[in-house]
Structures are given as structure tokens and as C-alpha cells.
Amino acid sequence: MKRIGTLVVAIWATAISAAFTGTAFAGAAEGSWYIAPQVDALWLDDDRVADDDAGVTLVIGRTLNANWDAEISLFGSEHNGVGDSRLELQGFGLSANRVFYREGRVNPYFSIGIAQVNNILKPGEDDDHLTALYGVGLLISLGEERDDGAMQLRANVGGRRAFSTGDDEVKPIDYVAGLGIQYSWGGSGTRRVVDSDGDGVADELDKCPGTPAGTPVDTSGCPLPQDDDGDGVTNDIDKCPGTPAGAKVDASGCELDGDGDGVGDSRDQCPNTPAGAKVDEKGCELDSDGDGIVDSQDKCPDTPKGERVDNTGCPFNKELLLQGVKFETNSADLLPESLPVLDNARATLKRYPELKVEVAGHTDSRGSDAYNLQLSGRRAEAVLKYLQDGGVTNTMSSRGYGERQPIASNNTEEGRLQNRRVVLRALN
């Protein structure tokens, strides 16, 4: 008796452990065949006058549909009787099993059937009788269903009740608990998979049931982090939600800003703004006085509206002194340090293409008047050519004035330096 109790505990401990562990899917497919060897624990009716003991059963069956299995069972056991006597029980049965939740990992079922049981007494006379079979059980999947079959743990308890025996008053009822492995194969049907929330993950694997329809999920059925603005950075870490479509962003979801002016590259119409410069919503530098020269380059930031200005933002009316333009001694060849000054002059003239300009050359009083006229004229022509070669389209002429229009005393070096100059004169 103690051995039977130990076996029963082992049978159901194994079943319960399998039911709550693993990651298997549903087992047998509809239309498949299966075979299930199992070990049994038997409690015999007292009228048999024999001990309880263990036995074995071999089941061969078929999964008819989602709800029913049909099977044939062969079983046998051996028991100690009174004194040295022995009782062997052998038989075969036909059963129908009503299976529930076939789509799940654990499939409960109840069973009804009929069996022919042969009682073999040693010593004694043998007899056989028709017996009713009934019981309940569990099928617990041990692995994911594959094309080549499925494996399930099979555990059951039930009874065998004789319809009649040689003695009409003796109708023994024996009780059986069994544990085995059921292996199924074949079948043209497919196992049903329930996906209650419609997220594409079966209920038995879904760790987040009830996910709203249409929500993208991972393999466990839990919602994937969303990216509402489609910038590749999910909402949970996106510090700049609402990034314009197609904009390049950094790891925090904020649009790249190559020049650091606070305007994202996709909207920045002036992508190379100097560091620290104030910009408008288009990313372009501010021109507070509206003279066409941005604030960072405007040396005269409060020029009246409509005033003509040079490339530094400072007003000029009739003359634009090209301060810093220098030539080689007694030559019309421009020195390299003159070129930035002339480039600024080019930019100024291009802003006022309607302006008619005379390039006027001047010298100090050293040398003869004739020579100075000729030298200043050649220098004026050199400046005019440089401006035109740089794309200036204004109507321009050049003229040398020599030493005749000094703006400082020729008696000092400082004065002579001021008198050696080139000026752009507005003629209209």
C-alpha cells in the first residue's frame, strides 16, 4: 500500500510540475495518430481479496477533431492474494476522450469506454467480465508541435466497474491512476491557436494580453516602443517629439544642427552661420537695420533705412575710399594685402548694380605732376580691371588725378600716405 501511495504522489507531482514549466505549445494536430505507454497505480476492490499494486497500460489512439479522441488500450497488472495466491488482471478497452482547450498547453479531458477484463487466479479458475471505463486526465505538451510529431505528458485517474461476474452479486470496482508519455504523428488538420487580442501572438505565449488592436508587439505580445514622428527614435527616449519627416536626428531624437544656431538643418536656409550669431526662424543671421549687412559684420548697426552702405554696413554717399589698397613702388601692380579690400568693394558694388562709378587714383606730391597723373591713371585702371574680372557689372570708368586733390599735407609721411589712395566715386 505504501508503494502505491508513493507512486500516485510521483504521478501527480510530475504532472503538476510539467503543467507550470516550459514554453511548449499545443500538442496533437487534428487527424493525427498517437501511442501512449504509461505506468499505473491500482486500488483493487476489497471483494478481490488481493493487494493494491502497480501495472502498465499501452494506448493507441487517434485525434478525431478539436474535441474528441478515440483509443484502444491494453493493460495488465499482478497482485498478491491470500497466502501464496496471485491475481493477474489483463484486458483491452475502447474509449472516447472529450478533450478541452486543445489549443492550449494543458488539455484536460474526461474518458468513457468499455473493456474486457480477464481475471487469472493462481491457483484457481480464470474468469472474464465486461467492464465500464471512466475517468479524467490531463495532456500536457512537452514541446512545440512539429511536422514530425508532438510529445505530451499524459496523467489520468479513473475507475473500472464490472458489469457482471460469475457471481452476480460481485461487481468489483477498481481504481487506477496512470502517468505516461503520449507521442502523436501525422494528421492533415492544424492545431488551433487562440489569439484573443489579435496581436499575432498565441494566448499561451502572450505576456501582455489585451493589447489594443493594431499595436505593434514583440514576440511575447507586449507593445513595442512607439515612434510617433518616425525619426527612428522611440517615444520613450525622444527628447524632441514632432521632428519633421525625413529630418536627420541624433540619438535623443533631436534634429541635427550643423552650425549650432538653434535651427535644425532641414529648415536652415543659411547652414553655415558663424558661431554665436543671432538668427531668424530660417537660420539666417539678423540684419537689424535692414541695410543688407548682417549684424555680425555690420560696423554701423543703426544705419537709417534706405541709406547706401559699403560692405561693412557703413553709409557712403559720393565716395567709397578703398582704404588699404597698395601698389608696388612706382608701379600699378597690386600688392596681395590689397585684394581683401577690393573683394569687399566688389561685394558692395554688386549690391548696387545701378550705381555708375568712377575709379579715381591719387598720389602724393613726390615726383613730377605729369608722372603722377600717369601713375595714378594706371593704378585706377588696375583696380577697375580687378573689379570687372570679379563679376562687377556696374557702369565704370577710371581716371588718374595725380597729386592734384590731396586730402592731407604732403609735408609729412602720414599725410602723403593718406594722399596715395584709390576712391570709388558715385556718379549718380
C-alpha positions in Angstrom: 0.0 0.0 0.0 2.8 2.3 0.8 4.4 1.7 -2.6 1.1 2.6 -4.3 0.8 5.9 -2.4 4.4 6.8 -3.3 3.6 6.1 -7.0 0.5 8.2 -7.0 2.3 11.1 -5.4 5.0 10.8 -8.0 2.5 10.7 -10.9 0.7 13.9 -9.9 3.8 15.8 -8.8 5.2 15.1 -12.2 2.0 16.3 -13.9 1.7 19.5 -11.9 5.4 20.3 -12.4 5.1 19.9 -16.2 1.9 22.0 -16.3 3.6 25.0 -14.8 7.0 24.9 -16.5 8.4 25.0 -20.0 7.3 27.1 -23.1 5.6 24.4 -25.2 2.7 25.0 -27.5 -0.4 22.8 -28.0 0.1 19.2 -28.8 -1.6 16.8 -31.2 -2.9 18.1 -34.6 -6.4 17.1 -35.7 -6.3 13.8 -37.6 -3.1 12.6 -36.0 -2.4 9.1 -34.6 -0.8 8.6 -31.2 0.7 6.0 -28.9 1.0 6.3 -25.1 2.8 3.8 -22.8 2.1 4.5 -19.1 2.7 3.1 -15.7 -0.4 2.7 -13.4 -1.2 2.5 -9.7 -4.2 0.3 -8.9 -6.5 0.1 -5.9 -8.5 -3.2 -6.1 -12.0 -3.7 -4.9 -12.0 -5.5 -1.5 -14.0 -8.4 -2.9 -11.0 -9.4 -5.0 -9.1 -10.2 -1.7 -5.8 -9.0 -3.3 -3.3 -6.3 -2.7 -3.1 -3.0 -4.5 -0.1 -2.7 -6.8 1.3 -1.2 -10.0 0.6 -2.1 -13.6 1.1 -0.9 -17.1 -1.1 0.3 -20.0 -0.4 0.8 -23.7 -2.8 3.2 -25.5 -3.1 3.5 -29.3 -5.5 6.3 -30.5 -6.4 8.9 -33.0 -7.3 12.6 -32.6 -10.6 12.8 -34.5 -11.1 16.6 -34.2 -10.6 19.5 -31.8 -12.8 17.9 -29.2 -12.6 14.1 -29.4 -10.0 11.3 -29.3 -10.7 7.6 -29.8 -8.4 5.0 -28.5 -7.7 1.3 -27.8 -5.9 0.4 -24.6 -4.1 -2.8 -23.5 -3.5 -3.2 -19.8 -2.2 -5.6 -17.2 -1.2 -5.9 -13.6 -0.2 -8.5 -11.0 -1.3 -8.6 -7.3 -0.6 -10.7 -4.2 -3.6 -12.6 -2.9 -4.3 -14.6 0.2 -1.3 -16.8 1.2 0.7 -17.7 -1.9 -2.1 -17.0 -4.3 -1.7 -14.4 -7.1 -4.2 -12.4 -9.2 -3.4 -11.2 -12.7 -5.6 -8.7 -14.4 -5.3 -8.4 -18.2 -7.6 -6.7 -20.7 -8.3 -4.4 -23.5 -10.6 -1.5 -23.8 -12.2 1.0 -26.3 -12.6 4.6 -25.1 -13.7 8.0 -26.3 -12.0 11.1 -24.7 -13.6 14.5 -24.7 -10.7 17.0 -24.8 -10.9 20.6 -23.7 -8.7 23.6 -24.7 -6.9 21.7 -27.4 -5.3 25.0 -28.4 -3.6 25.4 -25.0 -0.6 23.8 -23.5 -2.6 21.8 -20.9 -5.6 19.8 -22.3 -8.0 18.5 -19.7 -10.2 15.6 -20.7 -12.7 13.0 -19.5 -12.9 9.5 -20.8 -15.7 6.9 -21.1 -15.4 3.4 -22.6 -15.8 -0.3 -22.2 -13.3 -3.1 -21.6 -13.0 -6.9 -21.5 -11.0 -7.8 -18.3 -9.6 -11.3 -17.8 -9.0 -12.4 -14.1 -6.3 -15.0 -13.8 -6.1 -16.7 -10.4 -3.0 -18.7 -9.4 -4.1 -21.2 -8.3 -7.7 -21.1 -9.2 -10.1 -20.7 -12.1 -9.9 -17.9 -14.6 -12.9 -15.7 -15.5 -13.6 -12.6 -17.5 -16.1 -9.9 -17.5 -17.3 -6.8 -19.3 -16.2 -3.6 -17.6 -17.1 0.1 -17.9 -14.2 2.6 -18.1 -14.4 6.2 -16.9 -12.0 8.8 -15.7 -10.4 12.2 -16.1 -7.0 13.3 -17.1 -4.5 15.9 -18.4 -2.4 16.1 -21.6 0.5 18.5 -21.1 2.6 19.5 -24.1 6.3 18.9 -23.7 7.5 20.6 -26.8 6.3 22.7 -29.8 4.3 20.8 -32.3 6.5 20.0 -35.3 5.8 18.4 -38.7 7.2 15.1 -37.5 5.0 14.9 -34.4 4.3 16.2 -30.9 5.1 14.9 -27.4 2.7 15.2 -24.4 2.8 14.1 -20.8 -0.4 12.0 -20.0 -1.8 11.7 -16.5 -5.2 10.3 -15.5 -7.3 8.8 -12.8 -10.4 6.7 -13.2 -12.3 3.5 -12.5 -13.1 0.1 -13.9 -16.5 -1.2 -12.9 -17.5 -4.7 -13.8 -21.0 -5.1 -15.3 -21.2 -8.7 -14.1 -19.1 -11.7 -12.9 -19.7 -15.3 -12.3 -21.3 -14.3 -9.0 -24.0 -11.8 -10.0 -23.7 -10.1 -6.6 -20.0 -9.3 -7.0 -19.4 -6.3 -9.3 -15.9 -5.1 -8.4 -14.8 -1.5 -8.9 -11.1 -1.0 -9.3 -9.5 2.5 -9.3 -6.5 3.4 -11.5 -4.0 6.4 -11.6 -1.7 6.5 -14.6 1.3 8.5 -15.9 2.9 8.2 -19.4 4.1 9.8 -22.5 1.9 10.3 -25.5 3.5 10.7 -28.9 1.5 11.8 -31.9 2.3 12.0 -35.5 0.7 12.7 -38.9 -2.7 14.4 -39.3 -4.0 16.6 -42.1 -5.5 19.2 -39.7 -3.8 22.0 -37.9 -3.9 22.7 -34.3 -5.9 25.7 -33.3 -4.1 28.7 -31.8 -6.2 31.2 -29.9 -5.1 34.8 -30.2 -7.7 36.7 -28.1 -6.4 40.2 -28.6 -5.4 39.7 -32.3 -1.8 40.7 -31.9 -0.4 37.7 -33.7 0.9 36.0 -30.5 -0.9 33.0 -29.2 -2.6 33.4 -25.8 -0.3 30.8 -24.2 2.7 32.9 -25.1 1.2 36.3 -24.7 2.7 38.1 -21.7 0.6 41.2 -22.4 -3.0 40.1 -23.1 -5.5 42.8 -24.1 -3.1 44.7 -26.3 -5.1 47.2 -28.4 -5.8 46.1 -31.9 -3.2 47.3 -34.4 -0.5 47.9 -31.8 3.0 46.6 -32.9 4.2 43.9 -30.5 7.3 41.9 -29.8 7.4 38.1 -29.7 6.0 38.0 -26.2 2.9 40.0 -27.3 4.0 43.2 -25.5 3.8 46.6 -27.3 6.9 47.8 -29.0 8.1 51.3 -28.1 6.3 53.7 -30.4 8.0 56.3 -32.7 5.2 58.8 -33.5 7.3 61.2 -35.5 9.1 58.4 -37.5 12.6 59.6 -36.8 13.9 56.2 -35.7 14.0 57.2 -32.0 11.2 55.7 -29.9 8.9 58.0 -27.9 10.3 56.9 -24.5 13.7 58.4 -25.2 12.8 61.0 -27.9 13.5 64.5 -26.4 12.3 66.2 -29.5 8.9 64.7 -30.5 7.4 66.0 -33.7 10.6 66.1 -35.7 9.8 66.9 -39.4 9.5 63.9 -41.6 12.9 63.0 -43.2 15.0 65.1 -40.9 18.2 63.6 -39.6 18.3 63.3 -35.9 20.8 62.5 -33.1 20.4 59.6 -30.6 18.0 61.7 -28.5 15.6 62.3 -31.4 16.6 66.0 -31.9 17.3 67.3 -35.4 20.9 67.8 -36.3 22.0 71.5 -36.3 25.4 71.6 -38.1 26.1 75.3 -37.4 24.7 75.3 -33.8 22.4 78.2 -34.4 19.3 76.5 -32.9 17.6 75.9 -36.3 17.5 72.3 -37.5 19.4 71.5 -40.7 16.2 70.6 -42.6 14.9 74.2 -42.0 18.1 76.1 -42.0 18.4 78.2 -45.2 21.8 79.6 -44.0 23.6 76.4 -42.9 27.0 78.0 -42.2 26.1 80.7 -39.8 29.0 81.9 -37.6 29.0 80.6 -34.1 27.1 82.8 -31.7 25.4 84.8 -34.4 21.7 85.6 -33.8 19.4 84.1 -36.5 15.8 84.2 -37.6 13.4 81.2 -37.9 15.1 80.3 -41.2 18.5 80.1 -39.6 19.8 83.2 -41.3 21.6 86.0 -39.5 19.7 89.0 -38.4 20.1 92.3 -40.2 18.5 94.6 -37.6 18.8 97.9 -39.5 17.8 96.3 -42.9 20.9 97.6 -44.8 21.7 94.2 -46.3 24.7 93.6 -44.0 24.1 91.0 -41.2 24.6 92.2 -37.7 27.8 90.2 -37.1 29.5 92.1 -39.9 27.8 95.4 -39.6 30.2 98.1 -38.2 27.4 100.7 -38.3 24.4 98.8 -36.9 22.0 101.8 -36.8 22.2 103.0 -40.4 19.0 104.9 -41.4 16.7 102.9 -43.7 17.4 103.4 -47.4 21.0 104.7 -46.8 23.6 103.4 -49.2 26.2 101.4 -47.3 29.5 99.7 -48.0 30.3 96.0 -47.3 30.8 96.8 -43.6 27.4 98.3 -43.3 28.6 101.9 -43.0 27.0 104.7 -45.1 28.6 106.2 -48.2 27.1 108.9 -50.4 29.5 110.1 -53.1 32.8 108.3 -52.4 33.9 104.9 -51.1 37.5 105.1 -50.0 39.3 101.8 -50.7 41.5 102.1 -47.6 44.3 99.6 -47.6 44.8 99.2 -51.4 48.5 99.3 -52.1 50.8 99.0 -55.1 54.4 98.2 -55.7 56.6 101.4 -55.6 56.3 103.4 -58.9 54.1 100.6 -60.3 50.4 99.8 -60.9 50.9 96.2 -59.7 48.6 95.5 -56.7 50.1 94.1 -53.5 48.5 91.0 -52.0 47.2 92.8 -49.0 45.0 94.9 -51.3 42.9 92.0 -52.5 40.6 91.6 -49.5 39.8 95.3 -49.6 39.0 95.1 -53.3 36.9 92.0 -52.7 34.8 93.9 -50.2 34.4 96.6 -52.8 33.2 94.1 -55.4 30.5 92.9 -52.9 29.4 96.4 -52.3 29.0 97.3 -56.0 27.2 94.0 -56.7 24.6 95.2 -54.1 24.0 98.4 -56.1 24.3 97.3 -59.8 22.5 100.5 -60.9 25.3 102.7 -59.5 27.6 104.4 -62.0 31.2 104.5 -60.7 34.4 106.3 -61.4 37.6 104.7 -60.1 39.8 107.6 -59.1 43.5 107.3 -58.5 45.5 109.7 -56.4 49.2 110.1 -55.5 51.3 112.3 -53.1 53.3 115.2 -54.4 56.6 113.4 -54.8 57.7 113.2 -58.5 56.6 115.4 -61.4 53.0 116.3 -61.9 52.9 114.5 -65.3 54.4 111.3 -63.9 51.9 111.3 -61.0 49.0 111.8 -63.4 50.2 108.9 -65.5 50.9 106.6 -62.5 47.6 107.3 -60.8 45.7 106.7 -64.0 47.4 103.2 -64.4 46.6 102.3 -60.8 43.0 103.3 -61.3 42.8 101.1 -64.4 44.3 98.2 -62.5 41.6 98.5 -59.8 38.8 98.8 -62.4 40.0 95.6 -64.2 40.2 93.7 -60.9 36.6 94.7 -60.1 35.3 93.8 -63.5 37.2 90.5 -63.6 35.4 89.7 -60.3 32.0 90.0 -61.9 31.1 93.6 -61.2 28.6 94.7 -63.9 28.2 98.4 -62.9 29.0 101.1 -65.5 32.5 102.1 -64.5 35.3 104.4 -65.7 38.8 105.1 -64.4 40.8 108.4 -64.1 44.0 109.5 -62.5 44.2 112.7 -60.6 47.8 112.6 -59.6 48.7 114.9 -56.8 46.0 117.5 -57.6 43.4 116.5 -55.0 45.3 116.0 -51.7 43.3 115.3 -48.5 46.2 115.8 -46.1 49.5 117.6 -46.0 52.3 116.3 -48.3 54.9 117.6 -45.8 54.6 114.5 -43.5 54.8 110.8 -44.2 51.4 110.3 -42.6 49.9 112.9 -44.9 51.5 111.5 -48.0 50.2 108.0 -47.1 46.7 109.4 -46.9 47.0 111.1 -50.3 48.1 107.9 -52.0 44.7 106.4 -52.4 42.1 104.9 -54.7 38.4 106.0 -54.4 35.2 104.8 -55.9 33.0 107.9 -56.8 29.3 107.5 -57.3 28.3 109.4 -60.4 24.5 109.0 -59.9 
